[in-house]
Amino acid sequence: MFGARYYCGGLCNAGGRQLRAVLLASTALVGLGMSMLLPSMAAAQCVTVGLDQTCSNAVSITGPLNAAGTVGAGVIAGSPGGDGGNATVSNSGAVTSGGASASGGNGGKGDKGLPGGKGGNATLGNSGSIAGAVTVTSGIGGFGGNGGGLANGGDGANAGNATLSNSGSIAGAVKVIGGFGGFGGDAASGFNGGNSGNGGNSSLSNSGNIAGTITVTGGNGGGSGGASGPIPANAGNAGSDGNATLGNSGSMTGAVTVTGGRGGTGAGSSYGYGAKGGNGGNATLNNWGSILGGVIVSGGKGGTGGFSLTAPGTNGLAGSATLNVFAGSRIVGAITLNGGTRNLNFFGGGNYVYTLNSLAGVNITTTGTPFVVSGNTVGSSIRSWAAGPCLQQTRAP
């Protein structure tokens, strides 16, 4: 075995034969060990460093392929909350069942009057194939500690970001979700409430093929901390939403939904300033490729301002919804834009016909080609098209 040859020379007797048998048995065991070891060396590997976890795969495995960051330390006397761990998945092989996921760890809560820890990021990259659902979720921001004794409330922390990059194939549903921002802590009498953290951003970039439904959602902003007691004091400001962004230059078969997170709700302060509500997150879809299940793009709602007898907090602004369409792309199915501001932009000219749920209040811009509008349908003026319902949008040549 392994090309080895054994010479007993002058030891070709009982002892020599026993020695040769032992050597042969040992060699066989080594070979068996290597045959058992080599496949596992090539299989998916997960490595944990501190609170972070990274999982990678370059061969064919039965899933799931999951990575999870650890929750940050919280409520330690005299300490802020610990940051959550990051989660990273990299697949260049085949996950034949079970799907894949990356989950950032939540940030820990701060002690009295101290800030929370940041939520962990979640990142998944796929250049191979994944059978099953794919979920990428970032960690929630840690809550600020309530002000004890004579202290302001601690600030809530920002959530982590969620990112998916696909140049391969995914057979199941896809969800990319930003974590919630941490809530600010309440203050002791006469002191200010803690500010809250912002929601995490979510992003999907696809140049491959995704067969299932696709959801990209920004995280909600955290609610702010209040100020208690009859002594004038201010509530902390609420957190803003995370933005949601999708870029597609490949093929998406299922329905696509891109939604900005909701702004946090501002806390009240009876005799001080009420907290401002957080702004809603923006939602953006950039399409160079093919989407066959329709799209919904919605900016996040703004948060409500906090109550105050003296000065109520203002409401947060709603996020924008933007659909950017590039020459050569295609969308089949209903198109819906919701948000404080709605934008429909055509780049590169060509022939196109798009029908939306409503074009009322939608800002339309084009480059290279004039456009005409009839009802809820917009199209290039160099092409003859019938007004009225048009669920299938056409590819610009």
HUGIUR-V756336 format. One record per run of one state. SS is the DSSP state (a for helix, b for strand, c for the rest). FROM is the first residue (numbers start at 1). TO is the last residue. If there is no record, write none. Layout:
ss: {SS;SS}
from: {FROM;FROM}
to: {TO;TO}
This chain:
ss: {c;a;c;a;c;b;c;b;c;b;c;b;c;b;c;b;c;b;c;b;c;b;c;b;c;b;c;b;c;b;c;b;c;b;c;b;c;b;c;b;c;b;c;b;c;b;c;b;c;b;c;b;c;b;c;b;c;b;c;b;c;b;c;b;c;b;c;b;c;b;c;b;c;b;c}
from: {1;9;12;14;43;45;50;52;58;60;62;65;69;87;92;94;96;100;104;122;127;129;131;134;138;162;167;169;171;174;178;187;188;202;207;209;211;214;218;227;228;244;249;251;253;256;260;273;274;283;288;290;292;295;299;311;312;321;327;330;333;335;339;342;348;353;357;362;367;371;375;377;381;392;393}
to: {8;11;13;42;44;49;51;57;59;61;64;68;86;91;93;95;99;103;121;126;128;130;133;137;161;166;168;170;173;177;186;187;201;206;208;210;213;217;226;227;243;248;250;252;255;259;272;273;282;287;289;291;294;298;310;311;320;326;329;332;334;338;341;347;352;356;361;366;370;374;376;380;391;392;397}
